[in-house]
Amino acid sequence: MVTVTLSLVSHTNVGKTTLARTLLGTDIGVVRDAPHVTEFADGHDLVTSAEGDTLRLWDTPGFGDSVRLARRMRQSGQPLGWFLTQVWDRWTDRSFWLSQQALRHVQAESDVVLYLVNAAESPQTAGYVAPEMDLLAWVGKPVLVLLNQLGAPRAASEEVAEVEAWRAHLARWPLVQGVLPMDAFARCWVHELTLLRKLQSLLQGERAAAMARLADAWRGRRQQAFDTAMQVLAQGLARTAATREAVDDAPGWRERLRQFGASLARRDDADPNAAAQQRLTAALDAEVRESTARLIELHGLQGHAEGEVLDRVAGQFARHERVPEGRAAIFGGAVTGALAGLKADVLSGGLTLGGGLIAGGLIGALGAAGLARGINVVRGTGRSWVAWDDAAMGPLVQAALLRYLAVAHFGRGRGEWVQGEAPPHWAATVADALAPQRLALDALWAGRSRHIDNAGEAERLAVALQPLLTAAARDALERLYPGSDHTSA
């Protein structure tokens, strides 16, 4: 059983406690926009392995006057320096004294120092970095620099350029063993796994072995969360794809006149088709809320899921309308002798007759009036119903993966989870990641039951859909973070 200890240090008010909350997945300390909020070093366990190893993170007070602090630490071995640090500073300048105590703690306890910088500043304008590097040289432990406050997730090339700029700037300090992006507000678990693997490379002997076990334990936890997230999304999408909303059939000229009047008055509740479509949309909205809430819970966040029905799918209903037999008889003469390529939209306003129905010879056997019975029986429309059509499911799958990325990138430092706009490059990334699965997805939607009674359909679709979503999500993460160690997680 080995304890590997990390100390999180930075200039004051750069965001250490906020990042600690994100890494720990729990609210610790006090977060506000003010210097010296953290007054004492606080230790917290990040992860524990099955063998009993522990990865411990210390959140420390921020450095204030770095130049003065570096001078004081160099004096601390002298008698006068001891008096200044242990007596004078303690009673005359408490925040300065706390910074000194933090440094001593880091020197005594840490295996690796995590030094946080504000990436919103350029390396050249962050004047506190140079004297604080001198402080960390006094500590004498390997340092990993973490870039905080990067802003919203960006394309990989942009993030790499920023990391390289900081890496070049810090190259003159041999104690810096790496520079990694780690935003407290918009990091992904992929960043965290990269951090753990980098820590493993900086340790030796039993500590390196323990760190490998700890990284594997952490990966296993994230593996379970990822797999469950894909299952949640697959089940939600499958339920959406299988949902059927019955339309109340209301033949007769009086009812048609009433529906026509309702349409003029814009009363959708009086139109059975519109009412069924509203119920279908409401079911989708509820499904989005429920699945997003599950994702939030899986990622250790808090907040309320905001359901969003995309405009581009809102009108894509598949309408399967029962054809009145009387109407079929009226048009019987028009279709007799012209069965090849026959389209039922002449009769029902949009339903295309499949080739299998014609090839089966059912229309010829049933006759003109029986045409309606053939459609209703074969197409499963003994009752009229509406559902999402095949074209609608593609955008819904893409939206589901975008929701996953949004939750997976949400740093706990931001507080409760709220719905926000996805970075523009995510949409194209997800679309590209879904492209290899497109034929399988299209076949899945096309193979749905055409019957209103489709018990077991959602379960069947979910089983087939989950591996397709998993492959696309992994592809998207690889595109967003090329070369990262997550593909087998």
Secondary structure, DSSP 8 states (H G I E B T S, - for coil): --EEEEEEEEBTTSSHHHHHHHHHTS--S---SSTT---S-EEEEEEE-TTS-EEEEEE---B-SHHHHHHHHHHTTSHHHHHIIIIIHHHH-HHHHHHHHHHHHHHHH-SEEEEEEETTS-TTT-TTHHHHHHHHHHHTS-EEEEEE---S---HHHHHHHHHHHHHHHTT-TTEEEEEE--TTT--HHHHHHHHHHHHHH--HHHHHHHHHHHHHHHHHHHHHHHHHHHHHHHHHHHHHH--EEE----SHHHHHHHHHHHHTT-GGGSHHHHHHHHHHHHHHHHHHHHHHHHHHHTT--B-------HHHHT-EEEE----HHHHHHTHHHHTT--TT--THHHHSS----HHHHHTTHHHHHHHHHHHHHHHHHTT-SSEEEEE-HHHHHHHHHHHHHHHHHHHT--GGG-SB------HHHHHHHHHHHGGGHHHHHHHHHTS--SS--TTHHHHHHHHHHHHHHHHHHHHHHHHSTT-TTTT-
